[in-house]
Amino acid sequence: MAGAAQAETITVAALGDSLTAGFGLPQADGFVPQLEDWLQAQGADVEIMNAGVSGDTTAGGLSRVNWTLTPDVDAMIISLGGNDYLRGLDPAVSRQNLDGILAAGAEADVAMLLVGLEVGTNYGPAYKADFEGMYAALAEKYNVPLYPDFAAGLRAVAGTQDGMAALMQADGLHPNTEGVSAIVNAMGPAILDLIATVD
């Protein structure tokens, strides 16, 4: 009944950390509001639910996923791992947590998009390979689409490290309003594809 009452609007939960939450930005300039505006401008009847919590790790996401997946959620964007990387957590642990999140989404029968991260070599090349590789492996395991790098749009627009600074907040970790816009413009088509798979 709830589905009929809310007509055709598709509800997408964006499960993530500060990048999803819109840390350091006016509310309207964060990832979720900008993404919702972009999608609606493309004609999508969609509502994006901000399930981003600043500082959250994959473990935090796993602890929240079941109450995030309310009956009105049709799809979920999973964008976690940045804080695991910043803390140097074992990718095997992060992978197990993401696996649990994807399992919960599969159980709830929601369409999912897994968003990966391209990381540095701070912890060595093996760590980088394991960390980035877990996203591809899990996307394959659960047969869900993978958007390989949350910051792909940033990198494309920035071109250089100097160009990147212009799209970031003073902390160097979080995108500013223009940076979020670059991320949304690049990722938007993948979200449109996700919405198209919702019955």
Protein Blocks (a to p, Z undefined) as FASTA:
>chain_A
ZZmmnomaccddddddfklnopoiafklmmklmmmmmmmmnopacddddfbdehiafklm
mmmmmmmmgfklmbdcddehjlmmmnopafklmmmmmmmmmmmmmmnopacddddddddf
knojklmmmmmmmmmmmmmmnopacdfblklmmmmmnopamlmmmmpcfkomaccfklmm
mmmmmmmmmmmmmmmmpZZ
